[in-house]
Amino acid sequence: MANLQIILTAARVIISIVFLLYASWSDYKTREVSNRVWMYFAPLALVLSLAEMLLYNQEKLLGFGLNVAAITAIALLLFYAGAFGGADSKALICISLALPFAPEDLFTPVLSGGFSPLAQNIYTFTILSNSVLVAAASAIVMLLLNAKWRLNTGKNLFEGTLASESIGKKILVLATGYKMPIARLQEKWYIYPMEDIQEEDSKSAHIRKLVVMPRDEGRQEIVERLSRAADTEKIDAYVLATPGLPMLIFITVGLLIALLFGDVVWLLIRWFLG
C-alpha cells in the first residue's frame, strides 16, 4: 500500500475519534452538541474518503454511495422513531462518510476474525451494533446498583402506588436508572427522575407513577414535587432516577471497540455456533 493511502486512512480514523470524543464530552457536559462539529466533520470526512478511493480504490465508489445512503436512512429512521437524538443521527452519517469500510490494511483486530463480511462493506453498522451492546451492558450495571441498594436498605424498590405499575415498566426503569437521593437530582441537572408524584391535599394519598421516558420538559417541576413530598415525609428521600448517558458516548466506545476487536456481534455468533 502506498504511503499516501496509509496516511489518508489514518487521517480518517483520527478525525473520527477526535470529533466523536469532543461531541461526547460536549453532550455529557451540556446535553448539546454544536452543529459546527458536524459541519466540519462531514466535509472533511467526505474529502478524505473520496481522495483515497479516487486515487486507489475507484471500484469502491458505488459501494461508498450505497453505504452512506443506507446509514443515512437508518439514522433518520432511528431519529424519527425517537430512539436517537439529532446529534446521534448526525454522528452516524458522518462516520459513514469517514469510515464506510473496515480499515483492514491499517488495523488488525486483537481477536481473530473480528472483521465480519458486514464490517468490510458497511463498517458504520458494525460500530452501531457495538454501541448498542455497550448500552445494553450499562443496563447490567444499573440492575446491580439497584440490587445493592435493596440489600443494603431492605426497602422495596417500588413503594406505594409504584408497586401497581406494570412489570414491563419496572424492568425498563431498573435497567436504565437506580435509586439515589432526591438532593442529588437538585444538584445535578443532567440526572432525570424516573418517577413522578401527583400532589393531592394533605388528607389524600399521594399517587406515584413511573416515568420511563424522561425529558427535559417538566424535569424541574417533577424534582420539586418529589422534594416537597420527601420534605413532608410522604415519600422516602431516595427515588428512581437515571444519569441519562448520551448515546454519543456509546457510539464513540463502539468505534473504539470496532477498531480494537472488530464486530462483536459477529464474534459472539461465531463463538456460539462453535
C-alpha positions in Angstrom: 0.0 0.0 0.0 1.3 3.4 -0.9 2.3 5.6 2.0 -0.2 8.3 1.0 -3.0 5.8 1.2 -1.9 4.8 4.7 -1.9 8.5 5.7 -5.4 9.0 4.3 -6.8 6.0 6.1 -5.1 7.0 9.4 -6.4 10.6 8.9 -10.0 9.3 8.5 -9.7 7.2 11.7 -8.1 10.0 13.7 -10.6 12.7 12.8 -13.5 10.3 13.6 -12.1 9.6 17.0 -11.3 13.3 17.7 -14.7 14.6 16.6 -16.6 11.9 18.4 -14.7 12.4 21.6 -15.3 16.1 21.6 -19.0 15.6 20.7 -19.4 13.0 23.5 -17.8 15.3 26.0 -20.0 18.2 24.9 -23.1 16.1 25.0 -22.3 14.8 28.5 -21.5 18.2 29.9 -24.2 20.3 28.3 -26.5 17.8 26.7 -25.9 19.8 23.5 -23.6 19.4 20.5 -23.0 22.4 18.3 -23.9 21.8 14.6 -20.5 23.2 13.8 -19.0 19.8 14.9 -20.8 18.0 12.1 -20.3 20.9 9.6 -16.6 20.4 10.0 -16.6 16.6 10.4 -18.8 15.7 7.4 -17.0 17.6 4.6 -13.5 16.7 5.9 -14.5 13.0 6.1 -16.0 13.2 2.6 -12.9 14.8 1.0 -10.5 12.3 2.7 -12.7 9.2 1.7 -13.2 10.4 -1.9 -9.5 11.2 -2.3 -8.4 7.8 -1.2 -11.0 6.0 -3.4 -10.3 8.1 -6.4 -6.6 7.5 -6.1 -6.5 3.9 -5.1 -10.0 2.2 -5.0 -12.3 3.6 -7.6 -14.2 0.3 -7.7 -15.5 1.2 -4.2 -17.2 4.5 -5.2 -20.6 2.9 -5.9 -20.4 0.9 -2.6 -19.5 4.1 -0.8 -22.6 5.9 -2.1 -24.8 3.0 -1.2 -23.2 2.7 2.2 -23.8 6.4 3.0 -27.4 6.2 1.7 -28.2 3.1 3.8 -26.7 4.6 7.0 -28.5 7.9 6.4 -31.8 6.1 6.1 -31.2 4.1 9.3 -30.1 7.3 11.2 -33.2 9.2 10.1 -35.4 6.2 11.0 -33.9 6.0 14.5 -34.3 9.8 14.9 -37.9 9.9 13.8 -38.7 6.8 15.9 -37.4 8.7 18.9 -34.6 6.1 19.6 -31.8 8.6 18.6 -31.3 12.3 19.2 -30.3 14.6 16.4 -26.6 14.6 17.3 -26.6 10.8 17.4 -28.0 10.5 13.9 -25.6 13.1 12.5 -22.7 11.3 14.1 -23.7 8.0 12.3 -23.9 9.8 9.0 -20.5 11.5 9.5 -19.0 8.1 10.4 -20.4 6.6 7.2 -18.6 9.3 5.3 -15.3 8.8 7.1 -15.2 5.1 7.6 -17.5 3.4 5.1 -15.4 0.2 5.0 -13.3 -1.5 7.6 -9.8 -0.1 7.7 -8.3 -3.7 7.3 -5.0 -2.6 6.0 -4.3 -0.3 8.9 -5.9 -2.1 11.9 -6.0 -5.7 12.7 -8.5 -6.7 15.4 -7.0 -8.3 18.5 -9.4 -11.2 18.2 -9.1 -13.3 15.0 -11.9 -12.9 12.5 -13.1 -9.6 14.0 -13.9 -8.2 10.6 -17.2 -9.6 9.6 -18.5 -9.5 6.0 -20.8 -6.7 7.2 -17.9 -4.8 8.7 -16.0 -5.0 5.4 -18.9 -3.4 3.5 -20.9 -1.3 6.0 -18.4 -0.5 8.8 -20.7 2.0 10.4 -23.3 -0.6 11.1 -20.7 -2.6 13.0 -19.9 0.5 15.0 -23.7 0.9 15.7 -24.2 -2.7 16.7 -21.2 -2.4 19.1 -22.6 0.7 20.6 -25.9 -1.0 21.2 -24.2 -3.8 23.0 -22.3 -1.3 25.2 -25.5 0.4 26.0 -27.1 -2.9 26.9 -24.1 -3.7 29.2 -24.8 -0.5 31.1 -28.2 -1.9 32.0 -26.4 -4.7 33.9 -24.6 -2.1 36.0 -27.9 -0.4 36.7 -29.5 -3.7 37.8 -26.5 -4.4 40.1 -26.8 -0.9 41.7 -30.5 -1.5 42.4 -29.8 -4.9 43.8 -27.1 -3.4 46.1 -29.5 -0.7 47.3 -32.2 -3.3 48.0 -29.8 -5.5 50.1 -28.3 -2.5 52.0 -31.6 -0.9 52.9 -34.0 -3.8 53.0 -36.6 -1.5 51.4 -38.7 -2.2 48.4 -37.6 -0.6 45.1 -41.2 0.2 44.2 -43.2 1.6 47.1 -46.8 2.8 47.4 -48.6 3.1 44.1 -45.4 2.4 42.2 -45.9 -1.3 43.1 -49.0 -1.4 40.9 -47.1 -0.4 37.8 -46.6 -3.0 35.0 -43.7 -5.4 35.1 -42.5 -4.1 31.8 -42.2 -0.6 33.1 -40.5 -1.8 36.2 -37.9 -3.8 34.3 -37.2 -0.8 31.9 -36.7 1.6 34.8 -34.4 -0.8 36.7 -32.3 -1.3 33.6 -31.9 2.4 32.9 -31.9 4.0 36.3 -31.2 3.4 40.0 -32.1 4.7 43.5 -30.5 7.9 44.5 -31.2 10.8 46.9 -33.6 13.5 45.7 -30.9 16.0 46.8 -28.7 14.7 44.0 -31.3 15.5 41.4 -31.4 19.0 42.7 -27.7 19.4 42.4 -27.1 17.6 39.0 -29.3 18.9 36.2 -28.4 16.1 33.9 -29.9 13.4 36.1 -33.5 12.7 35.3 -36.2 11.4 37.7 -37.9 8.2 36.6 -40.8 8.6 38.8 -43.3 11.4 39.4 -45.9 12.2 42.1 -49.4 13.6 41.8 -49.8 16.1 44.6 -53.2 16.0 46.4 -54.4 17.8 49.5 -53.0 16.7 52.9 -55.8 14.3 53.6 -55.4 12.4 50.3 -52.8 9.8 49.4 -50.0 10.7 47.1 -50.1 8.8 43.8 -46.7 7.9 42.4 -46.1 6.8 38.8 -43.0 5.7 36.8 -41.6 7.8 34.1 -39.9 5.5 31.5 -39.0 8.2 29.0 -37.6 11.2 31.0 -37.4 14.5 29.1 -36.0 18.0 29.7 -39.5 19.4 29.6 -41.0 19.4 33.0 -38.0 17.9 34.7 -37.6 20.7 37.3 -41.3 20.6 38.2 -41.1 16.8 38.8 -38.0 17.3 41.0 -39.8 20.0 43.0 -42.8 17.8 43.5 -40.7 14.9 44.7 -38.7 17.2 47.0 -41.9 18.6 48.6 -43.2 15.1 49.1 -40.0 14.0 50.7 -39.8 17.1 53.0 -43.3 16.2 54.3 -42.3 12.5 54.6 -44.9 11.4 52.2 -42.2 9.5 50.3 -38.7 8.3 51.0 -35.8 10.6 50.3 -34.5 8.1 47.7 -36.2 7.9 44.3 -35.5 6.2 41.0 -33.6 8.3 38.5 -31.3 8.0 35.5 -28.0 9.7 34.7 -29.1 9.6 31.1 -25.8 8.8 29.5 -25.8 10.2 25.9 -25.9 7.6 23.1 -22.9 9.5 21.6 -20.7 8.1 24.3 -21.8 4.6 23.4 -21.2 5.3 19.7 -17.7 6.5 20.4 -17.0 3.4 22.5 -18.5 1.3 19.7 -16.0 2.8 17.3 -13.0 2.1 19.6 -14.2 -1.5 20.1 -14.6 -1.9 16.3 -11.0 -0.8 15.8 -9.6 -3.0 18.5 -11.8 -6.1 18.4 -14.0 -5.7 15.3 -17.6 -6.8 15.0 -18.5 -8.0 18.5 -21.9 -9.4 17.4 -20.2 -11.4 14.7 -17.6 -12.7 17.2 -20.4 -13.7 19.6 -22.3 -15.5 16.8 -19.1 -17.4 15.7 -18.4 -18.3 19.3 -22.0 -19.5 20.0 -22.0 -21.6 16.8 -18.6 -23.0 17.6 
